[in-house]
Amino acid sequence: MKTLTILVPVLNEEVNLPILRERLDKVLHGLRDRIVPEVIILDNCSADRTSVIAKEICAADPNWKYVRYSRNFGYPGSLACGFDLATGDGLVVLASDLQEPPELIPKMVDLWEQGNDVVYGIIEKRNDSNLLKTLGAKIFYQLIYFFSESRHPRHSSDLRLISRKVVNVVKSMREQARYLRGLVHWSGFKQASFPYDRDKRVHGKSTAGLWYSTKWGVNAIICFSAIPLRIAAYFGMVVMLGAVAAAMYFVWARFYPPSWSLVPPSGTTAVIVLLLFAIGLNAFFMGVLGEYIGRIYDQSKLRPLYIIDEAMNIEVRNPIGSPLPPQASNPG
């Protein structure tokens, strides 16, 4: 019988967590003849009663485990810890806000047992978003697909089941700037998808606002593509060629002015406009370059991806998440 680890990242989910536990227990009870479950609650330093409720759940059921960090390390850092602690033959990432229904897990297990190493959900309908957020998500998914050099599936979500060998590959990637969907897809192996509708959030408000979503989209692009840097170089070459062509034309028009000739406008207005455009363009592309350099700087610090403050029902040998894979961080 296979073992299955279910990661549940939480942040101030005191209302949703008991509902999730009830629904997930029903699902796991139906799979009791096929899998042995392990549920790990990953608490990103919640400020409400989430930790109290999580400990009560763990005290009642040893299959439920709890980890709390020293501070909020963000969603990617939280999942990095979950991947390090997971012991199952497979791993499922499940949102605690119940927008991804736990009732989809049996379908994912079916596809896993058919020999697929990665089973991921494709969002067909978003019941959680307003029109602006839905439109923005569609635009960002198209941009991510266009810019990504590994062609990530459009509209895929973090709801996925991953086999042990894929988990081990992702664990070895100790990147500070992490995009889980991209890391899993980049690893390769046999993959299968299934469609589903994203539900509304049961309680509370999402912390993923417009600014957060924008940063998430930019991070996804930069993590898996150098195309923005190439665009800056290509655009610069086009501008330079255009400037050379314009200069040659104006010199020719000065000595041989045809009746239809385009001559430079007089005064300083055109000069000011062109200078401001050039300065703004340079600043924009320097910002793009700075994003890549900043990630190199962050990675060079070798800071841990997470720090565990406390745990329950689970053995934590190294409470500090090493920025290096095991074979590199412990050569002895």
C-alpha positions in Angstrom: 0.0 0.0 0.0 1.3 3.4 -1.0 1.8 6.4 1.4 0.6 9.8 0.5 1.7 13.1 2.1 -0.7 16.1 1.9 0.8 19.5 2.4 -1.6 22.2 3.7 -0.1 25.7 3.9 -2.0 27.9 6.3 -2.0 31.6 7.3 -4.7 32.8 9.6 -7.1 30.0 8.7 -8.8 29.4 12.1 -12.3 29.2 10.4 -11.3 27.1 7.4 -9.0 24.6 9.0 -11.7 22.6 10.9 -13.9 22.5 7.7 -10.9 21.3 5.7 -10.1 18.6 8.3 -13.7 17.3 8.2 -13.9 17.2 4.4 -10.4 15.8 4.0 -11.0 13.0 6.6 -14.0 11.9 4.6 -11.9 11.7 1.4 -9.1 9.8 3.1 -11.5 7.4 4.7 -12.7 6.5 1.2 -9.1 5.8 0.2 -8.2 3.8 3.3 -7.8 0.6 1.3 -5.4 2.2 -1.2 -3.2 4.7 0.6 -1.8 5.5 4.1 -2.2 9.3 4.6 0.1 11.8 6.2 -1.2 15.4 6.5 1.3 18.2 7.3 0.0 21.6 8.3 2.5 24.3 7.4 1.8 27.3 9.5 3.4 30.5 8.2 3.3 32.2 11.6 -0.5 32.8 11.8 -1.6 35.5 14.2 -5.0 34.0 15.0 -6.0 30.7 16.6 -4.8 28.6 13.7 -2.0 27.1 15.7 -4.3 26.1 18.6 -6.7 24.4 16.3 -3.9 22.7 14.4 -2.5 21.3 17.6 -5.9 20.0 18.7 -6.3 18.2 15.4 -2.8 16.7 15.7 -3.5 15.6 19.3 -6.6 13.7 18.1 -5.1 12.1 15.0 -1.4 11.2 14.8 -1.6 11.1 11.0 -2.0 14.9 11.1 1.3 16.8 11.7 2.1 20.4 12.4 5.0 22.7 11.7 5.2 26.4 12.6 7.9 28.8 11.2 9.8 31.5 13.1 8.3 34.0 10.8 6.3 34.2 7.5 8.6 32.8 4.8 6.0 33.1 2.2 4.1 30.4 0.3 7.2 29.1 -1.7 9.3 28.8 1.4 6.5 27.0 3.2 6.2 24.4 0.5 10.0 24.0 0.4 9.8 22.9 4.0 6.9 20.6 3.2 8.8 18.9 0.5 11.8 18.4 2.8 9.6 16.8 5.6 7.3 14.7 3.4 7.8 10.9 3.7 5.1 9.7 1.4 5.5 7.8 -2.0 3.4 10.7 -3.4 2.7 14.3 -2.4 -0.3 16.5 -2.8 -0.4 20.3 -2.3 -3.8 21.4 -1.0 -4.9 25.0 -0.4 -6.3 25.6 3.1 -8.9 28.1 1.8 -10.9 25.2 0.1 -10.8 26.8 -3.3 -9.3 23.5 -4.5 -11.8 20.9 -3.4 -10.2 18.0 -1.4 -12.7 15.7 -3.1 -10.5 15.9 -6.2 -7.8 13.8 -4.5 -9.3 10.4 -5.5 -9.2 11.4 -9.1 -5.6 12.4 -8.7 -4.7 9.1 -7.0 -6.3 7.3 -9.9 -4.1 9.1 -12.5 -1.1 8.5 -10.2 -1.7 4.8 -10.0 -1.9 4.7 -13.8 1.8 5.5 -13.9 1.9 9.3 -14.0 4.5 11.0 -11.9 2.9 14.4 -12.0 -0.9 15.0 -11.9 -2.0 18.6 -12.0 -5.2 20.5 -12.2 -6.2 22.9 -15.0 -8.6 25.6 -14.0 -11.6 25.8 -16.3 -13.7 28.3 -14.3 -12.8 30.7 -11.6 -15.6 31.2 -9.1 -13.4 33.0 -6.7 -12.4 36.1 -8.7 -13.9 39.3 -9.9 -13.8 40.2 -13.6 -10.6 42.3 -13.3 -8.7 39.5 -11.4 -9.9 36.9 -13.9 -8.8 39.0 -16.9 -5.4 39.7 -15.2 -4.9 36.0 -14.6 -5.6 35.1 -18.2 -3.1 37.8 -19.4 -0.4 36.6 -17.0 -0.9 32.9 -17.9 -0.4 33.9 -21.6 2.7 35.9 -20.8 4.2 33.1 -18.7 3.5 30.6 -21.5 5.0 32.9 -24.1 8.1 33.9 -22.1 8.8 30.5 -20.5 11.5 28.4 -22.2 9.9 25.2 -20.9 6.3 26.0 -22.0 4.4 25.6 -18.7 0.8 24.4 -19.1 -1.7 27.2 -19.3 -4.0 27.8 -16.4 -2.4 25.0 -14.3 -2.7 25.4 -10.5 -0.6 24.3 -7.5 -3.2 21.5 -6.9 -1.1 18.5 -8.0 0.0 15.1 -7.0 3.7 14.4 -7.4 5.5 11.1 -7.1 8.5 10.5 -4.8 11.1 10.8 -7.5 9.8 14.2 -8.6 9.7 15.3 -5.0 13.4 14.4 -4.7 14.2 16.4 -7.8 12.4 19.5 -6.5 14.0 19.1 -3.1 17.4 19.4 -4.7 16.5 22.8 -6.2 17.4 25.3 -3.4 16.4 28.5 -5.3 15.6 31.5 -3.2 13.1 32.8 -5.8 10.8 29.7 -6.3 7.9 29.0 -8.7 6.7 25.5 -7.8 4.6 24.9 -10.9 7.6 25.7 -13.1 10.0 23.6 -11.0 7.7 20.5 -11.2 7.0 20.9 -14.9 10.7 21.5 -15.7 11.7 18.2 -14.0 9.9 16.3 -16.8 8.7 12.7 -16.2 5.3 11.5 -17.2 2.6 14.0 -16.5 -1.2 14.1 -16.8 -3.8 16.9 -16.2 -7.4 17.1 -15.3 -9.9 20.0 -15.5 -11.7 21.4 -12.5 -13.6 24.5 -11.4 -12.0 26.6 -8.6 -14.5 27.2 -5.8 -15.1 30.3 -3.9 -13.1 30.9 -0.7 -15.2 29.5 2.2 -14.3 32.2 4.8 -12.0 35.2 5.0 -10.4 37.3 2.3 -7.5 36.3 0.1 -4.2 38.0 0.7 -3.3 37.6 -3.0 -4.3 41.0 -4.2 -3.4 42.8 -7.4 0.1 43.7 -6.3 0.8 40.2 -5.0 -0.5 38.6 -8.2 1.6 41.0 -10.3 4.8 40.1 -8.4 3.9 36.4 -8.7 3.6 36.7 -12.4 6.8 38.6 -12.8 8.6 36.0 -10.6 7.2 33.2 -12.7 8.6 34.8 -15.9 12.0 35.7 -14.5 12.5 32.3 -12.8 12.2 30.4 -16.1 13.2 32.7 -18.9 16.0 35.1 -20.0 13.8 36.4 -22.8 13.2 39.8 -21.2 16.9 40.4 -21.3 17.0 39.4 -25.0 14.1 41.7 -25.7 16.0 44.6 -24.2 19.0 43.8 -26.4 17.0 43.4 -29.5 15.0 46.5 -28.9 18.2 48.5 -28.3 19.6 47.3 -31.6 16.4 48.3 -33.4 16.5 51.8 -31.8 20.1 52.2 -32.8 19.5 51.2 -36.4 16.5 53.5 -36.5 18.7 56.4 -35.2 21.4 55.7 -37.8 18.8 55.5 -40.6 17.2 58.8 -39.4 20.6 60.5 -39.2 21.5 59.4 -42.8 18.1 60.6 -44.1 18.3 64.0 -42.5 21.8 64.6 -43.8 20.7 63.7 -47.3 17.5 65.8 -47.0 19.7 68.8 -45.8 21.7 68.8 -49.1 19.0 67.4 -51.5 15.7 68.5 -50.0 12.8 66.9 -51.9 9.3 68.5 -51.8 8.0 65.7 -49.6 11.0 65.7 -47.3 10.6 65.2 -43.6 12.9 67.6 -41.7 13.6 67.7 -38.0 11.2 70.0 -36.2 12.7 73.2 -34.9 13.0 74.1 -31.2 13.8 72.1 -28.1 10.4 70.3 -27.7 11.4 67.3 -29.9 14.8 67.1 -28.2 13.2 67.0 -24.7 10.6 64.4 -25.8 13.2 62.1 -27.3 15.5 62.5 -24.4 12.8 61.7 -21.9 11.8 58.7 -24.0 15.4 57.4 -24.1 15.9 57.9 -20.4 12.7 56.2 -19.5 13.5 53.3 -21.8 17.0 52.9 -20.3 15.6 53.0 -16.8 13.0 50.3 -17.6 15.5 47.9 -19.1 18.0 48.6 -16.3 15.1 47.6 -13.9 14.7 44.3 -15.8 18.5 43.7 -15.6 18.3 44.6 -11.9 15.7 41.9 -11.3 18.1 39.3 -12.5 21.1 40.7 -10.7 19.1 40.9 -7.5 18.2 37.3 -7.7 21.9 36.4 -8.2 22.7 38.5 -5.1 20.0 36.8 -3.0 21.1 33.3 -4.1 24.7 34.1 -3.3 23.8 34.7 0.4 22.9 31.1 0.9 20.3 31.9 3.5 17.9 29.1 4.6 14.6 28.8 2.8 12.8 28.5 6.1 13.3 28.2 9.9 11.1 25.9 12.0 10.0 27.3 15.4 8.0 24.3 16.6 6.5 21.0 15.4 4.1 18.3 16.5 3.8 14.6 15.6 6.8 15.0 13.3 10.5 14.6 13.8 12.5 17.7 12.6 16.2 16.8 12.5 17.2 20.1 11.0 14.9 23.0 11.9 16.7 25.3 9.6 16.1 24.7 5.9 19.5 24.5 4.2 19.9 26.5 1.0 21.9 23.6 -0.4 20.8 20.1 -1.4 21.6 17.4 1.3 24.6 16.0 -0.5 26.2 19.5 -0.7 25.2 20.8 2.7 26.5 17.7 4.5 29.5 16.4 2.6 30.7 14.3 5.5 
